[in-house]
Amino acid sequence: MIRSVVGRVAAVAATALMVGGGAAVGSGAASANMVDVMVVKHFGDISVARIADQTGHGPAYVRPGETITITNEFEVNEGPDRLVTRITDHGPDGLEYVPGSAKVRIQHGFTYPMEDVPVTPELGPGTVTVSAAPGTGWTMTSDDTRVLFSATYRVPEAAQDGSRPASGVTFDVAGQEQSTEWNPSGLPIVVGERPDPSAGSGSADRINSGSAALIG
């Protein structure tokens, strides 16, 4: 997963890196039309990244009526291949799942095209779940084959400006008796307009271009 993080940060030409308390936040010049916010956590030999992609607005800022897509990216750091069998995305609190937006993809190498995997999502209260066929799974390898599950959410018109909806993910891996839960994940999402950079700085919330990564 560190390879993925480095690739993403390099892709947006990150020019600043602040490190403290085990977390890293990077920002830099990027396309005005696409920015990423990412949190990463390691679970033994598996790394998981949660990534919020937005169009036209600064990292993690999304206005009422707009949508935000969250991608869960799974990768093996080292060791044998592993199979992801089930993934549940805990959508941002109060946001509405966009029907038909759930996707599972396999990527063989960071720069290679993704392979779409047909899935039928199960919807629960604030959750979207996808499962592999019984006895199978989606393969992760230490040579950069990763599994991605994404879902899109809409901010209700009545959402409170400035609110920070929590979200997370739960996943199952073949050979493990229990599910692994990362909820809340700490993915920073803020409802409202991004701050005006000309109004001053001094807060991580004011990063409004490039890519931010929190690594734990």
C-alpha positions in Angstrom: 0.0 0.0 0.0 2.9 2.3 0.6 3.7 1.9 -3.1 0.2 3.0 -3.9 0.4 6.0 -1.6 3.7 7.1 -3.1 2.3 6.7 -6.6 -0.7 8.8 -5.9 1.3 11.5 -4.2 3.7 11.6 -7.1 0.9 11.7 -9.6 -0.3 15.0 -8.2 3.3 16.4 -7.8 3.1 16.8 -4.1 5.4 19.6 -2.9 5.0 19.7 0.8 5.1 17.1 3.5 4.3 17.6 7.2 4.9 14.7 9.6 3.7 14.4 13.2 2.2 11.9 15.5 2.5 9.0 13.0 0.5 10.8 10.4 1.6 12.4 7.2 -0.3 15.0 5.2 0.9 16.1 1.8 -0.4 18.8 -0.5 0.7 20.0 -3.9 -0.3 21.3 -7.3 -2.8 19.1 -9.1 -5.5 19.2 -11.7 -8.3 21.6 -10.7 -10.8 18.9 -11.6 -9.7 16.1 -9.4 -8.2 15.8 -5.9 -7.8 13.0 -3.4 -8.1 12.6 0.3 -6.7 9.4 1.7 -6.3 7.5 5.0 -4.3 4.3 5.2 -4.1 1.6 7.9 -2.2 -1.6 8.2 -3.8 -4.8 9.4 -1.0 -7.4 9.6 0.2 -8.1 6.1 -2.8 -6.3 4.6 -3.0 -2.5 4.0 -6.3 -0.7 3.4 -6.7 2.8 2.0 -9.9 4.8 2.0 -9.9 7.5 -0.6 -12.4 10.3 -1.2 -12.4 11.5 -4.8 -14.0 14.8 -5.7 -14.5 16.9 -8.8 -14.1 20.7 -8.7 -13.7 21.1 -4.9 -10.9 20.9 -2.4 -10.1 17.8 -0.5 -13.0 16.3 1.4 -15.3 19.4 1.0 -18.7 18.5 -0.5 -21.8 20.8 -0.6 -25.4 19.8 -0.1 -26.8 18.2 -3.2 -23.3 17.1 -4.4 -21.8 13.6 -4.4 -18.6 12.1 -3.2 -17.1 8.8 -4.1 -15.3 6.7 -1.5 -12.9 3.9 -2.6 -11.6 1.2 -0.4 -8.3 -0.1 -1.7 -6.9 -3.5 -0.4 -3.4 -4.7 -0.9 -1.0 -7.3 0.6 2.3 -5.8 1.8 4.3 -9.0 1.8 3.8 -12.8 1.9 1.3 -15.1 0.1 -1.7 -14.1 -1.9 -4.8 -13.3 0.1 -8.5 -13.4 -0.9 -11.0 -10.7 0.1 -14.4 -12.3 0.4 -16.7 -9.6 1.7 -16.5 -5.8 2.0 -18.9 -3.5 3.8 -18.6 0.3 3.2 -20.0 2.3 6.2 -21.1 5.4 4.3 -20.6 8.9 5.7 -23.1 9.5 8.4 -26.3 11.2 7.0 -25.2 10.9 3.3 -27.3 8.9 0.9 -26.0 6.0 -1.2 -26.4 6.6 -5.0 -28.1 3.5 -6.4 -25.9 1.6 -8.9 -22.7 3.3 -7.9 -21.1 0.3 -6.1 -18.2 -1.2 -8.0 -15.5 -3.8 -7.4 -12.4 -3.6 -9.5 -9.1 -5.5 -9.6 -5.9 -3.6 -10.6 -2.7 -5.4 -11.6 -0.1 -2.7 -10.9 -0.7 0.9 -10.1 -0.4 2.1 -13.7 -2.5 -0.7 -15.3 -6.1 -0.6 -16.3 -8.7 -1.9 -13.8 -10.8 -5.0 -14.3 -14.4 -4.6 -13.4 -16.0 -7.4 -11.4 -19.8 -7.9 -11.5 -21.4 -7.6 -8.1 -24.8 -7.2 -6.6 -24.6 -4.9 -3.6 -26.6 -5.5 -0.4 -27.9 -2.3 1.2 -28.3 -1.9 4.9 -28.8 1.1 7.3 -26.0 3.3 6.2 -24.0 0.5 4.6 -23.3 -1.1 1.2 -21.9 -4.6 1.1 -20.5 -6.7 -1.7 -19.6 -10.4 -1.4 -17.6 -12.8 -3.6 -19.3 -16.0 -4.7 -19.2 -18.8 -2.1 -15.8 -20.5 -1.9 -14.1 -17.7 -3.9 -12.6 -14.3 -3.3 -10.9 -11.3 -4.9 -7.2 -11.8 -5.0 -4.6 -9.5 -3.5 -0.9 -10.0 -4.1 2.3 -8.5 -2.8 3.3 -7.7 -6.4 0.8 -4.9 -6.7 -2.5 -6.7 -7.5 -5.1 -4.8 -5.4 -8.8 -5.0 -4.9 -10.9 -1.8 -5.0 -14.5 -1.3 -3.8 -16.1 2.1 -4.4 -19.5 3.7 -3.7 -20.9 7.1 -4.3 -22.9 9.1 -1.7 -25.0 12.3 -2.0 -25.2 15.0 0.6 -28.8 15.8 1.5 -29.9 19.4 0.9 -30.7 19.7 4.6 -27.2 18.6 5.7 -25.6 20.8 8.4 -22.9 23.1 7.0 -19.6 22.3 8.5 -20.5 18.9 9.7 -17.9 16.1 9.5 -19.7 12.8 8.7 -17.8 9.8 10.0 -17.4 6.7 7.8 -15.5 3.4 7.7 -15.1 -0.1 6.3 -15.4 -3.8 7.4 -13.9 -6.6 5.4 -13.5 -10.4 5.5 -10.4 -12.3 4.3 -10.3 -16.0 3.5 -8.7 -17.9 6.4 -9.6 -15.4 9.0 -12.4 -16.3 11.4 -13.5 -12.8 12.2 -14.2 -9.7 10.2 -11.8 -6.7 10.4 -13.5 -3.4 11.1 -12.1 0.1 10.6 -14.9 2.3 11.6 -14.6 5.2 12.0 -11.7 5.4 9.6 -10.9 9.1 10.2 -11.4 9.9 6.5 -11.9 13.7 6.7 -15.0 14.8 4.9 -16.6 18.2 5.5 -20.0 19.4 4.4 -19.9 22.8 2.8 -17.9 25.1 0.6 -14.1 24.8 0.7 -12.4 27.6 2.5 -11.1 30.5 0.5 -7.3 30.1 0.5 -7.0 33.9 0.4 -8.7 34.1 3.8 -5.6 32.8 5.5 -4.2 29.4 6.6 -2.9 27.6 9.6 -5.3 24.6 9.6 -5.2 21.3 7.8 -8.7 22.0 6.7 -7.4 24.7 4.4 -5.5 22.3 2.2 -7.5 22.8 -1.0 -5.4 21.4 -3.8 -3.5 18.3 -4.3 -3.6 15.1 -2.4 -3.7 14.5 1.4 -2.7 11.2 3.0 -3.0 10.2 6.6 -1.0 7.0 7.2 -1.4 5.0 10.4 
